Amino acid sequence: MKDGTNPKGDVSFNNALTDSEASGKTLSEEELFDKIRNSVVMVTAGEKHASGIIVDITNEKVVMLTAGHLMTGFDQGIITFATGNAGFGDVVYISENPDLCILSFKTECIDESLLKQLTYMKVDISNFDNLSEGDEVYFLGSAIATGSNATKGTVASKNFYMSDYDAWMLYLYADVMAGMSGCGVFDSDGELVGILCAGNGSGEAVAIKLSDIIDKLEVVCYDKD
């Protein structure tokens, strides 16, 4: 995976490092959400609206993740970026297990000034490996205004079997709102550890584990076996 700084090509992209992050200090919640914010997108498919997260930017494409159930039956979705700009993203992968959709947006369709404002989240398995039960996690997404709902929770289990999805998932104690499906799940350093699938009224939520996401990204987007 790319490391989040200076992808190849002529356009320079950002990684939204904060002063605290660069110096190794613990991020405040405000700094954490600032780090995430410009990588958050809103995804619309027909009458369904949810959230997503940018995980790569190159000269050819912007790669995003969202929940698979949002995009079932669709080849494209409307992507609204944190800047307010919007356009169509193509579905390049979708599955029920894991409940994952990978979307691609042609970079040539985005104004260069917008590209320089966008950021993307590093996909690094060590962030998931270092996650422990009881750790705090954070969410940022919305189906109304891009990234307008921010909340946090705790890890209940890193590997919990959910019969509804027939999958082993990241099980969380968190109050999440409608429209946040597909948003990133982040650790206390603002690093991506999963993608939110669903929540209930009892303060529980489930997410796709980053370990299950990486394999799909490598094959679908980077032509790796």
C-alpha positions as YAML, in Angstrom:
chain: A
units: angstrom
residues:
- id: 1
  name: MET
  ca: [0.00, 0.00, 0.00]
- id: 2
  name: LYS
  ca: [1.03, 3.59, -0.43]
- id: 3
  name: ASP
  ca: [2.30, 5.30, 2.71]
- id: 4
  name: GLY
  ca: [0.02, 8.34, 2.46]
- id: 5
  name: THR
  ca: [2.69, 10.81, 1.39]
- id: 6
  name: ASN
  ca: [3.56, 11.87, -2.14]
- id: 7
  name: PRO
  ca: [2.09, 9.21, -4.47]
- id: 8
  name: LYS
  ca: [3.93, 8.94, -7.79]
- id: 9
  name: GLY
  ca: [3.11, 11.51, -10.42]
- id: 10
  name: ASP
  ca: [3.00, 15.26, -10.87]
- id: 11
  name: VAL
  ca: [0.38, 16.16, -8.29]
- id: 12
  name: SER
  ca: [1.33, 16.44, -4.63]
- id: 13
  name: PHE
  ca: [-1.16, 15.02, -2.14]
- id: 14
  name: ASN
  ca: [-1.38, 15.46, 1.62]
- id: 15
  name: ASN
  ca: [-1.53, 13.09, 4.57]
- id: 16
  name: ALA
  ca: [-2.92, 15.64, 7.07]
- id: 17
  name: LEU
  ca: [-0.20, 15.11, 9.68]
- id: 18
  name: THR
  ca: [-0.82, 17.32, 12.69]
- id: 19
  name: ASP
  ca: [1.89, 18.90, 14.83]
- id: 20
  name: SER
  ca: [1.07, 16.49, 17.65]
- id: 21
  name: GLU
  ca: [1.21, 13.48, 15.35]
- id: 22
  name: ALA
  ca: [4.47, 14.52, 13.77]
- id: 23
  name: SER
  ca: [6.09, 14.99, 17.18]
- id: 24
  name: GLY
  ca: [4.82, 11.66, 18.51]
- id: 25
  name: LYS
  ca: [2.38, 13.19, 20.99]
- id: 26
  name: THR
  ca: [-1.06, 11.75, 21.66]
- id: 27
  name: LEU
  ca: [-3.68, 13.36, 19.45]
- id: 28
  name: SER
  ca: [-6.54, 15.27, 21.03]
- id: 29
  name: GLU
  ca: [-9.99, 14.30, 19.73]
- id: 30
  name: GLU
  ca: [-10.11, 17.54, 17.74]
- id: 31
  name: GLU
  ca: [-6.74, 16.78, 16.12]
- id: 32
  name: LEU
  ca: [-7.81, 13.20, 15.44]
- id: 33
  name: PHE
  ca: [-10.96, 14.22, 13.60]
- id: 34
  name: ASP
  ca: [-9.05, 16.94, 11.74]
- id: 35
  name: LYS
  ca: [-6.64, 14.25, 10.53]
- id: 36
  name: ILE
  ca: [-9.51, 12.11, 9.24]
- id: 37
  name: ARG
  ca: [-11.88, 14.76, 7.91]
- id: 38
  name: ASN
  ca: [-10.63, 15.35, 4.36]
- id: 39
  name: SER
  ca: [-10.53, 11.63, 3.61]
- id: 40
  name: VAL
  ca: [-14.23, 11.18, 4.47]
- id: 41
  name: VAL
  ca: [-16.83, 10.97, 1.69]
- id: 42
  name: MET
  ca: [-20.60, 10.61, 1.46]
- id: 43
  name: VAL
  ca: [-21.93, 7.97, -0.94]
- id: 44
  name: THR
  ca: [-25.38, 8.05, -2.59]
- id: 45
  name: ALA
  ca: [-26.85, 5.13, -4.54]
- id: 46
  name: GLY
  ca: [-30.43, 5.63, -5.70]
- id: 47
  name: GLU
  ca: [-32.36, 6.62, -2.59]
- id: 48
  name: LYS
  ca: [-29.74, 5.20, -0.22]
- id: 49
  name: HIS
  ca: [-27.14, 7.40, 1.45]
- id: 50
  name: ALA
  ca: [-24.17, 6.36, 3.58]
- id: 51
  name: SER
  ca: [-20.53, 7.14, 4.28]
- id: 52
  name: GLY
  ca: [-17.14, 6.13, 2.95]
- id: 53
  name: ILE
  ca: [-13.41, 6.71, 3.29]
- id: 54
  name: ILE
  ca: [-10.61, 7.43, 0.81]
- id: 55
  name: VAL
  ca: [-7.75, 4.93, 1.07]
- id: 56
  name: ASP
  ca: [-5.58, 5.89, -1.90]
- id: 57
  name: ILE
  ca: [-5.01, 8.71, -4.38]
- id: 58
  name: THR
  ca: [-2.90, 8.40, -7.52]
- id: 59
  name: ASN
  ca: [-2.73, 10.30, -10.79]
- id: 60
  name: GLU
  ca: [-5.24, 7.80, -12.20]
- id: 61
  name: LYS
  ca: [-7.79, 7.26, -9.45]
- id: 62
  name: VAL
  ca: [-9.15, 7.96, -6.01]
- id: 63
  name: VAL
  ca: [-9.92, 4.67, -4.23]
- id: 64
  name: MET
  ca: [-12.67, 4.59, -1.59]
- id: 65
  name: LEU
  ca: [-14.30, 2.04, 0.69]
- id: 66
  name: THR
  ca: [-17.92, 1.82, 1.82]
- id: 67
  name: ALA
  ca: [-20.36, -0.85, 2.99]
- id: 68
  name: GLY
  ca: [-21.35, -3.41, 0.37]
- id: 69
  name: HIS
  ca: [-25.06, -3.39, 1.24]
- id: 70
  name: LEU
  ca: [-25.27, 0.26, 0.21]
- id: 71
  name: MET
  ca: [-24.16, -0.42, -3.36]
- id: 72
  name: THR
  ca: [-25.96, -3.72, -4.06]
- id: 73
  name: GLY
  ca: [-27.50, -3.48, -7.53]
- id: 74
  name: PHE
  ca: [-25.54, -0.38, -8.54]
- id: 75
  name: ASP
  ca: [-22.52, 0.09, -10.82]
- id: 76
  name: GLN
  ca: [-21.95, 3.66, -9.74]
- id: 77
  name: GLY
  ca: [-22.55, 5.92, -6.76]
- id: 78
  name: ILE
  ca: [-22.48, 9.68, -6.29]
- id: 79
  name: ILE
  ca: [-19.42, 10.61, -4.24]
- id: 80
  name: THR
  ca: [-19.55, 13.84, -2.24]
- id: 81
  name: PHE
  ca: [-16.14, 14.91, -0.94]
- id: 82
  name: ALA
  ca: [-15.36, 16.87, 2.20]
- id: 83
  name: THR
  ca: [-14.94, 19.98, 0.04]
- id: 84
  name: GLY
  ca: [-18.57, 19.69, -1.11]
- id: 85
  name: ASN
  ca: [-17.64, 18.69, -4.68]
- id: 86
  name: ALA
  ca: [-19.40, 15.62, -6.08]
- id: 87
  name: GLY
  ca: [-19.26, 13.20, -9.00]
- id: 88
  name: PHE
  ca: [-19.74, 9.56, -9.97]
- id: 89
  name: GLY
  ca: [-17.57, 6.77, -8.59]
- id: 90
  name: ASP
  ca: [-17.46, 3.32, -10.20]
- id: 91
  name: VAL
  ca: [-17.94, 0.07, -8.27]
- id: 92
  name: VAL
  ca: [-14.83, -2.09, -8.80]
- id: 93
  name: TYR
  ca: [-15.60, -4.69, -6.11]
- id: 94
  name: ILE
  ca: [-18.63, -5.60, -4.02]
- id: 95
  name: SER
  ca: [-19.46, -8.51, -1.72]
- id: 96
  name: GLU
  ca: [-21.82, -9.57, 1.04]
- id: 97
  name: ASN
  ca: [-19.09, -11.29, 3.06]
- id: 98
  name: PRO
  ca: [-17.27, -9.17, 3.89]
- id: 99
  name: ASP
  ca: [-19.92, -6.45, 3.52]
- id: 100
  name: LEU
  ca: [-17.55, -4.33, 1.46]
- id: 101
  name: CYS
  ca: [-17.59, -2.16, -1.64]
- id: 102
  name: ILE
  ca: [-14.53, -0.64, -3.29]
- id: 103
  name: LEU
  ca: [-15.17, 2.43, -5.43]
- id: 104
  name: SER
  ca: [-12.89, 4.19, -7.88]
- id: 105
  name: PHE
  ca: [-13.15, 7.82, -8.99]
- id: 106
  name: LYS
  ca: [-11.12, 9.02, -11.99]
- id: 107
  name: THR
  ca: [-8.59, 11.60, -10.88]
- id: 108
  name: GLU
  ca: [-8.90, 13.42, -14.20]
- id: 109
  name: CYS
  ca: [-12.49, 14.27, -13.25]
- id: 110
  name: ILE
  ca: [-11.36, 16.21, -10.19]
- id: 111
  name: ASP
  ca: [-9.97, 19.71, -10.28]
- id: 112
  name: GLU
  ca: [-6.33, 19.83, -9.17]
- id: 113
  name: SER
  ca: [-7.11, 22.38, -6.45]
- id: 114
  name: LEU
  ca: [-9.59, 19.87, -4.96]
- id: 115
  name: LEU
  ca: [-7.09, 17.02, -5.17]
- id: 116
  name: LYS
  ca: [-4.61, 19.00, -3.12]
- id: 117
  name: GLN
  ca: [-7.20, 19.34, -0.34]
- id: 118
  name: LEU
  ca: [-8.13, 15.66, -0.21]
- id: 119
  name: THR
  ca: [-6.29, 13.20, 1.99]
- id: 120
  name: TYR
  ca: [-6.40, 9.44, 2.32]
- id: 121
  name: MET
  ca: [-5.99, 7.00, 5.15]
- id: 122
  name: LYS
  ca: [-3.09, 4.57, 5.25]
- id: 123
  name: VAL
  ca: [-4.06, 0.91, 5.09]
- id: 124
  name: ASP
  ca: [-1.61, -0.78, 7.44]
- id: 125
  name: ILE
  ca: [-2.34, -4.16, 9.05]
- id: 126
  name: SER
  ca: [-0.15, -3.29, 12.05]
- id: 127
  name: ASN
  ca: [-2.78, -0.77, 13.16]
- id: 128
  name: PHE
  ca: [-5.36, -3.55, 13.42]
- id: 129
  name: ASP
  ca: [-2.86, -5.96, 14.98]
- id: 130
  name: ASN
  ca: [-2.08, -3.43, 17.71]
- id: 131
  name: LEU
  ca: [-5.76, -2.93, 18.55]
- id: 132
  name: SER
  ca: [-6.92, -4.51, 21.84]
- id: 133
  name: GLU
  ca: [-10.23, -5.13, 23.59]
- id: 134
  name: GLY
  ca: [-11.20, -2.06, 25.59]
- id: 135
  name: ASP
  ca: [-9.39, 0.36, 23.25]
- id: 136
  name: GLU
  ca: [-11.25, 3.49, 22.16]
- id: 137
  name: VAL
  ca: [-12.28, 3.80, 18.51]
- id: 138
  name: TYR
  ca: [-13.66, 6.73, 16.57]
- id: 139
  name: PHE
  ca: [-16.14, 7.22, 13.71]
- id: 140
  name: LEU
  ca: [-16.77, 10.12, 11.33]
- id: 141
  name: GLY
  ca: [-19.51, 10.04, 8.69]
- id: 142
  name: SER
  ca: [-23.02, 11.06, 7.72]
- id: 143
  name: ALA
  ca: [-25.67, 10.62, 5.04]
- id: 144
  name: ILE
  ca: [-26.76, 14.26, 5.35]
- id: 145
  name: ALA
  ca: [-23.55, 16.30, 5.27]
- id: 146
  name: THR
  ca: [-20.15, 14.75, 4.63]
- id: 147
  name: GLY
  ca: [-18.46, 13.80, 7.89]
- id: 148
  name: SER
  ca: [-20.88, 15.76, 10.08]
- id: 149
  name: ASN
  ca: [-21.44, 13.01, 12.69]
- id: 150
  name: ALA
  ca: [-18.52, 12.23, 14.98]
- id: 151
  name: THR
  ca: [-18.68, 9.66, 17.74]
- id: 152
  name: LYS
  ca: [-16.52, 7.18, 19.61]
- id: 153
  name: GLY
  ca: [-16.81, 3.75, 21.21]
- id: 154
  name: THR
  ca: [-14.74, 0.87, 22.55]
- id: 155
  name: VAL
  ca: [-13.58, -2.46, 21.16]
- id: 156
  name: ALA
  ca: [-15.58, -5.37, 22.60]
- id: 157
  name: SER
  ca: [-13.99, -8.07, 20.42]
- id: 158
  name: LYS
  ca: [-11.61, -8.05, 17.46]
- id: 159
  name: ASN
  ca: [-12.95, -11.34, 16.10]
- id: 160
  name: PHE
  ca: [-16.65, -11.88, 16.82]
- id: 161
  name: TYR
  ca: [-18.84, -14.16, 14.70]
- id: 162
  name: MET
  ca: [-21.96, -12.43, 13.35]
- id: 163
  name: SER
  ca: [-24.51, -14.87, 11.91]
- id: 164
  name: ASP
  ca: [-26.32, -12.03, 10.09]
- id: 165
  name: TYR
  ca: [-23.21, -11.55, 7.96]
- id: 166
  name: ASP
  ca: [-21.82, -15.09, 8.26]
- id: 167
  name: ALA
  ca: [-18.50, -13.48, 9.10]
- id: 168
  name: TRP
  ca: [-16.01, -12.85, 11.88]
- id: 169
  name: MET
  ca: [-16.13, -9.13, 12.54]
- id: 170
  name: LEU
  ca: [-14.93, -6.29, 14.72]
- id: 171
  name: TYR
  ca: [-17.54, -5.98, 17.50]
- id: 172
  name: LEU
  ca: [-17.84, -2.57, 19.15]
- id: 173
  name: TYR
  ca: [-19.70, -0.77, 21.90]
- id: 174
  name: ALA
  ca: [-20.70, 2.44, 20.16]
- id: 175
  name: ASP
  ca: [-23.70, 4.65, 19.46]
- id: 176
  name: VAL
  ca: [-23.66, 5.19, 15.71]
- id: 177
  name: MET
  ca: [-26.29, 6.95, 13.65]
- id: 178
  name: ALA
  ca: [-28.16, 6.07, 10.48]
- id: 179
  name: GLY
  ca: [-26.08, 7.00, 7.45]
- id: 180
  name: MET
  ca: [-22.75, 6.23, 9.10]
- id: 181
  name: SER
  ca: [-22.58, 2.74, 7.54]
- id: 182
  name: GLY
  ca: [-19.45, 2.55, 5.40]
- id: 183
  name: CYS
  ca: [-17.49, 5.09, 7.42]
- id: 184
  name: GLY
  ca: [-14.03, 4.27, 8.73]
- id: 185
  name: VAL
  ca: [-13.34, 2.94, 12.22]
- id: 186
  name: PHE
  ca: [-10.20, 4.59, 13.62]
- id: 187
  name: ASP
  ca: [-7.93, 3.92, 16.58]
- id: 188
  name: SER
  ca: [-6.81, 6.57, 19.07]
- id: 189
  name: ASP
  ca: [-4.06, 7.69, 16.66]
- id: 190
  name: GLY
  ca: [-6.61, 8.27, 13.91]
- id: 191
  name: GLU
  ca: [-5.48, 5.20, 11.95]
- id: 192
  name: LEU
  ca: [-7.92, 3.04, 10.00]
- id: 193
  name: VAL
  ca: [-8.78, -0.34, 11.59]
- id: 194
  name: GLY
  ca: [-12.09, -1.22, 9.92]
- id: 195
  name: ILE
  ca: [-15.22, -0.18, 8.02]
- id: 196
  name: LEU
  ca: [-18.53, 0.22, 9.88]
- id: 197
  name: CYS
  ca: [-21.34, -2.06, 8.68]
- id: 198
  name: ALA
  ca: [-24.18, -1.58, 11.15]
- id: 199
  name: GLY
  ca: [-25.25, -0.50, 14.63]
- id: 200
  name: ASN
  ca: [-28.31, -0.93, 16.82]
- id: 201
  name: GLY
  ca: [-30.22, 1.02, 19.44]
- id: 202
  name: SER
  ca: [-28.46, -0.81, 22.26]
- id: 203
  name: GLY
  ca: [-25.08, 0.79, 21.70]
- id: 204
  name: GLU
  ca: [-23.56, -2.06, 19.69]
- id: 205
  name: ALA
  ca: [-21.92, -1.93, 16.26]
- id: 206
  name: VAL
  ca: [-20.06, -4.25, 13.91]
- id: 207
  name: ALA
  ca: [-17.35, -3.49, 11.37]
- id: 208
  name: ILE
  ca: [-15.32, -5.24, 8.69]
- id: 209
  name: LYS
  ca: [-11.85, -5.99, 10.00]
- id: 210
  name: LEU
  ca: [-8.98, -4.25, 8.26]
- id: 211
  name: SER
  ca: [-7.36, -7.65, 7.73]
- id: 212
  name: ASP
  ca: [-10.31, -8.68, 5.53]
- id: 213
  name: ILE
  ca: [-10.18, -5.42, 3.59]
- id: 214
  name: ILE
  ca: [-6.50, -5.49, 2.70]
- id: 215
  name: ASP
  ca: [-6.63, -8.72, 0.69]
- id: 216
  name: LYS
  ca: [-9.42, -7.35, -1.48]
- id: 217
  name: LEU
  ca: [-7.66, -4.04, -2.07]
- id: 218
  name: GLU
  ca: [-4.42, -5.71, -3.07]
- id: 219
  name: VAL
  ca: [-6.08, -7.90, -5.71]
- id: 220
  name: VAL
  ca: [-8.75, -5.53, -7.02]
- id: 221
  name: CYS
  ca: [-6.82, -2.26, -7.08]
- id: 222
  name: TYR
  ca: [-3.16, -3.22, -7.26]
- id: 223
  name: ASP
  ca: [-3.23, -6.44, -9.32]
- id: 224
  name: LYS
  ca: [-1.47, -8.48, -6.66]
- id: 225
  name: ASP
  ca: [-2.05, -12.22, -6.25]
...
